[in-house]
Amino acid sequence: MKIELTQSNGLLLTRLEALNIRTHSQCRAGFCNSCRVKLLSGTVKYVQAPLAELDKNDVLICCAIATSKVTLQV
Ligand code: FES
């Protein structure tokens, strides 16, 4: 499912949950990689550096915010 979100200081995971969009999460702290989604467009910033390894365009939504309008594949 493709989801568009506006720029905001809210964590992407929290924002998706507020919209009742089901996502995976466990640690909610950038360790486990379970919340990884694809960033299709836009930019994000991490509020804490993730420890999990990521491929290009992968985002851990538990610790990232949107710094522009973003489109995510969740
Ligand atoms: S929930 Fe574990 S890395 Fe995001």
Backbone and ligand atoms as CSV (ligand in chain L), in Angstrom:
chain,resi,resn,atom,element,x,y,z
A,1,MET,N,N,0.839,-1.173,0.000
A,1,MET,CA,C,0.000,0.000,0.000
A,1,MET,C,C,0.887,1.241,0.000
A,2,LYS,N,N,0.571,2.203,-0.859
A,2,LYS,CA,C,1.303,3.469,-0.886
A,2,LYS,C,C,0.581,4.477,0.006
A,3,ILE,N,N,1.369,5.141,0.830
A,3,ILE,CA,C,0.830,6.140,1.749
A,3,ILE,C,C,1.583,7.442,1.562
A,4,GLU,N,N,0.861,8.543,1.466
A,4,GLU,CA,C,1.489,9.863,1.410
A,4,GLU,C,C,1.293,10.565,2.740
A,5,LEU,N,N,2.368,11.181,3.223
A,5,LEU,CA,C,2.312,11.962,4.459
A,5,LEU,C,C,2.951,13.316,4.199
A,6,THR,N,N,2.466,14.316,4.884
A,6,THR,CA,C,3.047,15.652,4.782
A,6,THR,C,C,4.266,15.757,5.689
A,7,GLN,N,N,5.002,16.831,5.520
A,7,GLN,CA,C,6.141,17.097,6.394
A,7,GLN,C,C,5.631,17.311,7.812
A,8,SER,N,N,6.333,16.744,8.780
A,8,SER,CA,C,5.920,16.883,10.175
A,8,SER,C,C,7.046,16.424,11.076
A,9,ASN,N,N,7.040,16.889,12.307
A,9,ASN,CA,C,8.020,16.440,13.292
A,9,ASN,C,C,7.598,15.148,13.985
A,10,GLY,N,N,6.432,14.615,13.637
A,10,GLY,CA,C,5.971,13.374,14.261
A,10,GLY,C,C,6.665,12.164,13.662
A,11,LEU,N,N,6.950,11.186,14.483
A,11,LEU,CA,C,7.554,9.943,13.983
A,11,LEU,C,C,6.622,9.292,12.975
A,12,LEU,N,N,7.201,8.773,11.908
A,12,LEU,CA,C,6.379,8.171,10.855
A,12,LEU,C,C,5.540,7.020,11.396
A,13,LEU,N,N,6.103,6.206,12.242
A,13,LEU,CA,C,5.353,5.074,12.795
A,13,LEU,C,C,4.143,5.561,13.589
A,14,THR,N,N,4.336,6.540,14.418
A,14,THR,CA,C,3.243,7.076,15.226
A,14,THR,C,C,2.154,7.679,14.344
A,15,ARG,N,N,2.572,8.355,13.296
A,15,ARG,CA,C,1.594,8.981,12.398
A,15,ARG,C,C,0.779,7.928,11.647
A,16,LEU,N,N,1.452,6.871,11.202
A,16,LEU,CA,C,0.718,5.804,10.511
A,16,LEU,C,C,-0.246,5.114,11.469
A,17,GLU,N,N,0.181,4.888,12.689
A,17,GLU,CA,C,-0.704,4.264,13.681
A,17,GLU,C,C,-1.916,5.155,13.953
A,18,ALA,N,N,-1.706,6.453,13.984
A,18,ALA,CA,C,-2.813,7.382,14.221
A,18,ALA,C,C,-3.835,7.336,13.089
A,19,LEU,N,N,-3.361,6.936,11.905
A,19,LEU,CA,C,-4.256,6.804,10.750
A,19,LEU,C,C,-4.830,5.385,10.639
A,20,ASN,N,N,-4.555,4.564,11.647
A,20,ASN,CA,C,-4.999,3.163,11.666
A,20,ASN,C,C,-4.439,2.369,10.498
A,21,ILE,N,N,-3.217,2.708,10.101
A,21,ILE,CA,C,-2.522,1.957,9.060
A,21,ILE,C,C,-1.623,0.944,9.749
A,22,ARG,N,N,-1.838,-0.309,9.426
A,22,ARG,CA,C,-1.107,-1.380,10.109
A,22,ARG,C,C,0.333,-1.436,9.621
A,23,THR,N,N,1.237,-1.484,10.552
A,23,THR,CA,C,2.659,-1.599,10.253
A,23,THR,C,C,3.258,-2.607,11.224
A,24,HIS,N,N,4.473,-3.018,10.923
A,24,HIS,CA,C,5.189,-3.900,11.835
A,24,HIS,C,C,6.096,-3.058,12.718
A,25,SER,N,N,6.229,-3.461,13.955
A,25,SER,CA,C,7.199,-2.817,14.845
A,25,SER,C,C,7.425,-3.728,16.035
A,26,GLN,N,N,8.620,-3.617,16.573
A,26,GLN,CA,C,8.948,-4.361,17.801
A,26,GLN,C,C,9.671,-3.433,18.770
A,27,CYS,N,N,10.944,-3.167,18.500
A,27,CYS,CA,C,11.742,-2.416,19.477
A,27,CYS,C,C,11.370,-0.943,19.549
A,28,ARG,N,N,10.922,-0.373,18.446
A,28,ARG,CA,C,10.586,1.047,18.334
A,28,ARG,C,C,11.777,1.944,18.687
A,29,ALA,N,N,12.968,1.462,18.408
A,29,ALA,CA,C,14.171,2.220,18.749
A,29,ALA,C,C,15.285,2.070,17.721
A,30,GLY,N,N,14.990,1.560,16.521
A,30,GLY,CA,C,16.004,1.480,15.475
A,30,GLY,C,C,16.918,0.274,15.534
A,31,PHE,N,N,16.572,-0.743,16.327
A,31,PHE,CA,C,17.438,-1.917,16.463
A,31,PHE,C,C,17.004,-3.100,15.594
A,32,CYS,N,N,15.730,-3.385,15.554
A,32,CYS,CA,C,15.270,-4.694,15.078
A,32,CYS,C,C,14.982,-4.760,13.573
A,33,ASN,N,N,14.785,-3.636,12.928
A,33,ASN,CA,C,14.546,-3.610,11.480
A,33,ASN,C,C,13.115,-4.009,11.099
A,34,SER,N,N,12.277,-4.310,12.053
A,34,SER,CA,C,10.940,-4.814,11.704
A,34,SER,C,C,10.024,-3.732,11.140
A,35,CYS,N,N,10.320,-2.475,11.367
A,35,CYS,CA,C,9.444,-1.397,10.885
A,35,CYS,C,C,9.903,-0.837,9.545
A,36,ARG,N,N,10.837,-1.500,8.898
A,36,ARG,CA,C,11.410,-0.997,7.639
A,36,ARG,C,C,10.349,-0.916,6.544
A,37,VAL,N,N,10.304,0.220,5.863
A,37,VAL,CA,C,9.443,0.417,4.696
A,37,VAL,C,C,10.279,1.080,3.606
A,38,LYS,N,N,9.725,1.128,2.397
A,38,LYS,CA,C,10.392,1.797,1.277
A,38,LYS,C,C,9.945,3.247,1.191
A,39,LEU,N,N,10.913,4.116,1.023
A,39,LEU,CA,C,10.642,5.527,0.756
A,39,LEU,C,C,10.593,5.695,-0.762
A,40,LEU,N,N,9.411,5.951,-1.290
A,40,LEU,CA,C,9.243,6.077,-2.741
A,40,LEU,C,C,9.536,7.484,-3.222
A,41,SER,N,N,9.249,8.481,-2.396
A,41,SER,CA,C,9.584,9.865,-2.738
A,41,SER,C,C,9.645,10.676,-1.463
A,42,GLY,N,N,10.358,11.803,-1.551
A,42,GLY,CA,C,10.491,12.689,-0.413
A,42,GLY,C,C,11.745,12.397,0.396
A,43,THR,N,N,11.861,13.105,1.504
A,43,THR,CA,C,13.050,12.979,2.344
A,43,THR,C,C,12.648,12.787,3.801
A,44,VAL,N,N,13.499,12.086,4.518
A,44,VAL,CA,C,13.264,11.852,5.946
A,44,VAL,C,C,14.541,12.154,6.717
A,45,LYS,N,N,14.385,12.308,8.009
A,45,LYS,CA,C,15.521,12.524,8.904
A,45,LYS,C,C,15.316,11.619,10.107
A,46,TYR,N,N,16.412,11.047,10.591
A,46,TYR,CA,C,16.324,10.205,11.780
A,46,TYR,C,C,16.491,11.044,13.034
A,47,VAL,N,N,15.619,10.837,13.999
A,47,VAL,CA,C,15.746,11.533,15.278
A,47,VAL,C,C,16.764,10.822,16.157
A,48,GLN,N,N,17.003,9.557,15.877
A,48,GLN,CA,C,18.120,8.835,16.479
A,48,GLN,C,C,18.644,7.903,15.396
A,49,ALA,N,N,19.947,7.788,15.317
A,49,ALA,CA,C,20.554,6.996,14.248
A,49,ALA,C,C,20.168,5.532,14.403
A,50,PRO,N,N,19.634,4.916,13.349
A,50,PRO,CA,C,19.259,3.504,13.432
A,50,PRO,C,C,20.493,2.607,13.461
A,51,LEU,N,N,20.426,1.520,14.189
A,51,LEU,CA,C,21.536,0.578,14.253
A,51,LEU,C,C,21.364,-0.543,13.242
A,52,ALA,N,N,20.164,-0.759,12.774
A,52,ALA,CA,C,19.915,-1.796,11.776
A,52,ALA,C,C,20.490,-1.354,10.434
A,53,GLU,N,N,20.965,-2.327,9.632
A,53,GLU,CA,C,21.464,-2.012,8.301
A,53,GLU,C,C,20.298,-1.801,7.352
A,54,LEU,N,N,20.446,-0.817,6.475
A,54,LEU,CA,C,19.370,-0.465,5.564
A,54,LEU,C,C,19.874,-0.411,4.131
A,55,ASP,N,N,19.026,-0.841,3.207
A,55,ASP,CA,C,19.300,-0.647,1.797
A,55,ASP,C,C,18.887,0.771,1.417
A,56,LYS,N,N,19.377,1.221,0.267
A,56,LYS,CA,C,19.000,2.543,-0.222
A,56,LYS,C,C,17.472,2.622,-0.324
A,57,ASN,N,N,16.924,3.710,0.134
A,57,ASN,CA,C,15.490,3.989,0.119
A,57,ASN,C,C,14.705,3.217,1.177
A,58,ASP,N,N,15.366,2.439,2.011
A,58,ASP,CA,C,14.673,1.837,3.153
A,58,ASP,C,C,14.644,2.846,4.295
A,59,VAL,N,N,13.558,2.849,5.041
A,59,VAL,CA,C,13.406,3.755,6.172
A,59,VAL,C,C,12.886,2.974,7.366
A,60,LEU,N,N,13.468,3.231,8.512
A,60,LEU,CA,C,12.910,2.686,9.755
A,60,LEU,C,C,11.972,3.746,10.329
A,61,ILE,N,N,10.699,3.469,10.228
A,61,ILE,CA,C,9.717,4.505,10.549
A,61,ILE,C,C,9.557,4.761,12.043
A,62,CYS,N,N,10.136,3.907,12.872
A,62,CYS,CA,C,10.016,4.128,14.321
A,62,CYS,C,C,10.880,5.277,14.806
A,63,CYS,N,N,11.866,5.668,14.001
A,63,CYS,CA,C,12.791,6.704,14.469
A,63,CYS,C,C,13.060,7.753,13.399
A,64,ALA,N,N,12.141,7.906,12.453
A,64,ALA,CA,C,12.325,8.878,11.372
A,64,ALA,C,C,11.121,9.808,11.283
A,65,ILE,N,N,11.414,11.029,10.849
A,65,ILE,CA,C,10.367,12.014,10.594
A,65,ILE,C,C,10.458,12.448,9.131
A,66,ALA,N,N,9.352,12.971,8.616
A,66,ALA,CA,C,9.317,13.433,7.223
A,66,ALA,C,C,9.800,14.878,7.166
A,67,THR,N,N,10.829,15.123,6.362
A,67,THR,CA,C,11.317,16.490,6.182
A,67,THR,C,C,10.774,17.112,4.896
A,68,SER,N,N,9.908,16.388,4.224
A,68,SER,CA,C,9.178,16.889,3.063
A,68,SER,C,C,7.939,16.001,2.955
A,69,LYS,N,N,7.104,16.278,1.981
A,69,LYS,CA,C,6.024,15.339,1.686
A,69,LYS,C,C,6.675,14.026,1.276
A,70,VAL,N,N,6.196,12.925,1.826
A,70,VAL,CA,C,6.802,11.630,1.522
A,70,VAL,C,C,5.745,10.642,1.024
A,71,THR,N,N,6.194,9.720,0.216
A,71,THR,CA,C,5.371,8.579,-0.171
A,71,THR,C,C,6.092,7.324,0.293
A,72,LEU,N,N,5.390,6.513,1.073
A,72,LEU,CA,C,5.947,5.286,1.629
A,72,LEU,C,C,5.209,4.082,1.070
A,73,GLN,N,N,5.951,3.014,0.850
A,73,GLN,CA,C,5.348,1.721,0.521
A,73,GLN,C,C,5.324,0.920,1.818
A,74,VAL,N,N,4.135,0.738,2.379
A,74,VAL,CA,C,4.031,0.030,3.666
A,74,VAL,C,C,3.299,-1.295,3.510
L,1,FES,S1,S,10.565,-1.126,15.416
L,1,FES,FE1,FE,12.551,-1.943,15.595
L,1,FES,S2,S,13.721,-0.793,14.195
L,1,FES,FE2,FE,11.775,0.132,14.166
